[in-house]
Amino acid sequence: MAVACAIVGLDPMQKDWIEALKQAHGTDWFKIVVVGERNLSLAREVGQIFDVPFYGDLRRMLLETTPQMVLLDRPADMSLDFVEACIQQNIGILSVGPPVQTLEEAHRLSIHLEPKTHLLYTAPRFSGSWGFSQAQQTENFFRGVQFLSGDWSAANHAIARARNIQHGAVRSLSVLAWDAFRTAIEIVGLPAALYASIDGSSGQQDNFTDVTGNVGVVMKTLEGATAVLRISDQEASLKRELGAATREGRVKLSEFSYHWTSSRDELIEEDSTAPTTHAAQALKELDNFCRQFATASSSHRGWPHLLPETAAMMTAMIVSHRTGMAESPQHFRGLNR
């Protein structure tokens, strides 16, 4: 049975998602039933693309329609109340970028979710890419990581409009940072210390969704490993790459390739697959969510949301930039509990 979807907050310039939704709409596994947005003109524009009803009042939309899931690109002026209302009604959320804007919101939303849940999926997710999946199948890739490095970059919406970049744009640096931090957590856990420097805007107060520019992050784990991340929303094209050094050797990953060498720099294994378009990647994310959402309940269903952990790293990044000192994501993780 097709999963009934509401689209909320999606900017028409998110052409990757628009194209993916067009391909999925009307299939036996997915259909768009309504578009919602606090800005009625934007709701009308997106609604007309798919020829479905549109609402400028999200509360009314949930009262008058019955979506099973929401594709959400949460704008800065949207309160968490809508997201909570969806989760409480067992409406799944596929969030393009962080579904929360602050650490307090992350704790608040996680109360309604099991640690592993089919009700919330955040895209983009590097750990769902072909390259990372191949690495996960070989435990030695990430066993005893001593040094981790990553590079996440894309164009934000303002730059994409100015440069007429058609694909691979993100709302802000926060979309990239959330994915990069979540990936680091999955490999080395929540860091003990994080130092960050932002060349750009560090956002308002403790809200991390409007961070933009270039950021360098250095982290130290509880086990003594070091991680370095470069994140930027000032580039022309989407790029996500990861490197890890262990006692076994070194691995370099992209979304579509991996290269593993021994500690003596001898090639152990490498492979790659043909790159796909950004729209095809978005379609894969959508299909993945719908399959998990519609499947029967089991211990394997869904994904760890890691909301407080990832939000703690986002908060530590902002605070470290403002104080000029290293901050503890572990400390922030314990706040607001």
Backbone hydrogen bonds, N-H to C=O, Kabsch-Sander energy under -0.5 kcal/mol:
donor,donor_aa,acceptor,acceptor_aa,energy
3,V,29,W,-1.8
5,C,31,K,-2.8
6,A,69,M,-2.4
7,I,34,V,-2.1
8,V,6,A,-0.5
8,V,71,L,-2.6
9,G,36,G,-1.3
14,Q,11,D,-2.6
15,K,13,M,-2.6
17,W,14,Q,-0.6
18,I,14,Q,-2.4
19,E,15,K,-2.8
20,A,16,D,-2.1
21,L,17,W,-2.9
22,K,18,I,-2.1
23,Q,19,E,-2.0
24,A,20,A,-2.0
25,H,21,L,-2.6
26,G,30,F,-1.1
27,T,24,A,-2.1
27,T,30,F,-0.9
31,K,3,V,-2.2
33,V,5,C,-2.9
34,V,5,C,-1.1
35,V,53,P,-1.9
36,G,7,I,-3.1
37,E,55,Y,-1.8
40,L,38,R,-0.8
43,A,39,N,-2.3
44,R,40,L,-2.6
45,E,41,S,-2.1
46,V,42,L,-2.3
47,G,43,A,-2.7
48,Q,44,R,-2.4
49,I,45,E,-0.9
50,F,46,V,-1.2
51,D,47,G,-0.9
52,V,47,G,-1.9
55,Y,35,V,-2.4
61,M,57,D,-2.0
62,L,58,L,-2.0
63,L,59,R,-1.4
64,E,60,R,-2.3
65,T,61,M,-1.7
68,Q,4,A,-2.5
69,M,4,A,-1.8
70,V,92,G,-2.6
71,L,6,A,-2.8
72,L,70,V,-0.9
72,L,94,L,-2.4
73,D,8,V,-2.4
74,R,72,L,-0.5
78,M,75,P,-1.6
82,F,79,S,-0.7
83,V,79,S,-0.5
84,E,80,L,-2.7
85,A,81,D,-2.6
86,C,82,F,-2.0
87,I,83,V,-2.2
88,Q,84,E,-2.8
89,Q,85,A,-1.2
89,Q,86,C,-0.6
90,N,87,I,-1.8
91,I,86,C,-3.0
92,G,68,Q,-2.3
92,G,90,N,-0.6
93,I,119,L,-3.1
94,L,70,V,-2.7
94,L,92,G,-0.5
95,S,93,I,-0.7
95,S,121,Y,-2.8
96,V,72,L,-3.4
96,V,94,L,-0.5
97,G,95,S,-1.2
97,G,123,A,-2.8
106,A,102,T,-1.7
107,H,103,L,-2.1
108,R,104,E,-2.3
109,L,105,E,-2.9
110,S,106,A,-2.1
111,I,107,H,-1.0
112,H,109,L,-1.4
113,L,110,S,-1.3
117,T,115,P,-0.5
117,T,303,W,-2.6
121,Y,93,I,-2.3
123,A,95,S,-3.1
123,A,121,Y,-0.5
128,G,125,R,-1.8
129,S,126,F,-2.1
130,W,255,E,-0.6
131,G,255,E,-2.3
133,S,129,S,-2.3
134,Q,130,W,-2.0
135,A,131,G,-1.7
136,Q,132,F,-2.5
137,Q,133,S,-1.2
138,T,134,Q,-0.5
138,T,135,A,-1.3
139,E,137,Q,-0.6
141,F,138,T,-2.0
142,F,139,E,-1.1
143,R,140,N,-0.7
144,G,142,F,-0.5
145,V,142,F,-0.7
146,Q,245,A,-3.3
147,F,245,A,-1.6
148,L,226,T,-2.5
149,S,243,G,-2.8
150,G,228,V,-2.1
151,D,241,E,-2.4
152,W,230,R,-2.7
153,S,239,K,-2.6
154,A,232,S,-1.7
156,N,233,D,-1.9
157,H,170,V,-0.9
157,H,171,R,-0.6
160,A,156,N,-2.7
161,R,157,H,-2.4
162,A,158,A,-2.1
163,R,159,I,-2.5
164,N,160,A,-0.7
164,N,161,R,-0.5
165,I,160,A,-2.4
166,Q,164,N,-0.6
170,V,155,A,-2.5
173,L,211,V,-1.2
174,S,211,V,-0.8
175,V,172,S,-1.4
176,L,172,S,-0.7
177,A,173,L,-2.8
178,W,174,S,-2.5
179,D,175,V,-1.4
180,A,176,L,-2.7
181,F,177,A,-3.0
182,R,178,W,-2.2
183,T,179,D,-2.2
184,A,180,A,-2.2
185,I,181,F,-2.5
186,E,182,R,-2.2
187,I,183,T,-1.2
188,V,184,A,-3.1
189,G,184,A,-0.6
189,G,185,I,-1.7
192,A,220,K,-2.2
193,A,220,K,-1.8
194,L,327,E,-2.8
195,Y,218,V,-3.0
197,S,216,G,-2.0
199,D,197,S,-0.5
199,D,214,N,-3.7
200,G,198,I,-1.0
201,S,212,T,-1.7
205,Q,203,G,-0.5
207,N,204,Q,-2.6
208,F,101,Q,-2.3
208,F,206,D,-0.5
211,V,208,F,-0.9
212,T,201,S,-1.9
214,N,199,D,-1.9
215,V,231,I,-2.9
216,G,197,S,-2.2
217,V,229,L,-2.6
218,V,195,Y,-2.8
219,M,227,A,-3.2
220,K,193,A,-2.3
221,T,225,A,-2.7
224,G,221,T,-1.5
226,T,146,Q,-2.1
227,A,219,M,-2.3
228,V,148,L,-2.9
229,L,217,V,-2.6
230,R,150,G,-2.2
231,I,215,V,-2.5
232,S,152,W,-2.2
233,D,213,G,-2.1
235,E,154,A,-2.0
239,K,153,S,-2.8
241,E,151,D,-2.1
242,L,253,L,-2.6
243,G,149,S,-3.1
244,A,251,V,-2.4
245,A,147,F,-3.0
246,T,249,G,-3.4
247,R,144,G,-0.6
250,R,261,T,-2.4
251,V,244,A,-2.4
252,K,259,H,-2.2
253,L,242,L,-3.6
254,S,257,S,-2.4
255,E,240,R,-0.5
257,S,254,S,-0.6
258,Y,271,D,-2.3
259,H,252,K,-1.8
260,W,269,E,-3.1
261,T,250,R,-2.9
262,S,266,E,-2.9
263,S,248,E,-0.8
265,D,262,S,-2.1
268,I,260,W,-2.8
269,E,260,W,-1.8
271,D,258,Y,-1.9
273,T,256,F,-2.4
281,Q,277,T,-1.9
282,A,278,H,-2.3
283,L,279,A,-2.4
284,K,280,A,-1.9
285,E,281,Q,-2.1
286,L,282,A,-2.4
287,D,283,L,-2.7
288,N,284,K,-2.6
289,F,285,E,-2.3
290,C,286,L,-2.5
291,R,287,D,-2.4
292,Q,288,N,-2.0
293,F,289,F,-2.9
294,A,290,C,-2.2
295,T,291,R,-1.1
301,R,298,S,-1.2
303,W,117,T,-2.4
305,H,115,P,-1.9
310,T,306,L,-2.5
311,A,307,L,-2.6
312,A,308,P,-2.0
313,M,309,E,-1.5
314,M,310,T,-2.1
315,T,311,A,-2.6
316,A,312,A,-2.4
317,M,313,M,-2.2
318,I,314,M,-1.8
319,V,315,T,-2.8
320,S,316,A,-2.6
321,H,317,M,-1.9
322,R,318,I,-1.9
323,T,319,V,-2.5
324,G,320,S,-2.6
325,M,320,S,-0.6
327,E,194,L,-3.1
330,Q,191,P,-0.7
332,F,328,S,-2.0
333,R,329,P,-2.6
334,G,330,Q,-1.0
334,G,331,H,-0.7
335,L,332,F,-1.2
337,R,334,G,-0.7
